[in-house]
Amino acid sequence: MLKDTIVQNNYMELIDTVNVSERNKEIVKKYIAGIKMKALSEEYNVSYERIRAIIYNYIWHCSHYKKRINKKNLICRKLSK
């Protein structure tokens, strides 16, 4: 489900833009590439829930970034009329 959200909203295009640590970006990239959360939790020596939280946090940052950009674009369009 989290993977679908990332893919459907094109959030991977923001991987170098959003304010997320490099380690967490690696985790998201590996998750999207097909590595299961359980395997990631073992690789990074953190809990499954922590991996889920990292991925969810990435989605949150992407969502808020897109909302800010859309709001700026809307304001610019209104000002240019």
C-alpha positions, -999 to 999 in steps of 0.1 A, spaced: 0 0 0 28 25 8 46 15 -24 14 22 -44 11 57 -28 47 65 -37 44 52 -73 9 67 -80 19 101 -68 53 101 -85 70 107 -52 103 91 -63 109 121 -85 113 141 -53 139 118 -37 166 145 -41 143 174 -32 126 166 1 144 170 34 150 134 44 183 118 55 204 99 30 200 67 50 162 70 48 163 78 11 183 46 6 157 27 25 129 42 4 148 34 -28 153 -2 -18 117 -6 -7 105 7 -41 130 -16 -58 112 -45 -42 130 -53 -10 106 -62 18 103 -41 50 113 -72 71 145 -76 51 152 -38 54 147 -39 91 172 -67 94 197 -49 71 195 -17 90 191 -33 124 159 -15 132 124 -27 138 99 -34 110 77 -6 125 107 18 122 111 10 85 74 15 80 76 49 98 106 59 77 86 52 45 55 69 58 76 99 68 90 101 32 54 101 19 44 128 43 74 150 33 66 145 -4 29 153 1 36 185 19 63 195 -6 38 191 -35 11 211 -15 35 240 -10 45 240 -47 9 239 -58 0 267 -34 29 289 -47 18 282 -83 -18 291 -75 -7 324 -59 16 332 -89 -12 325 -113 -36 348 -94 -10 376 -93 -2 374 -130 -39 379 -140 
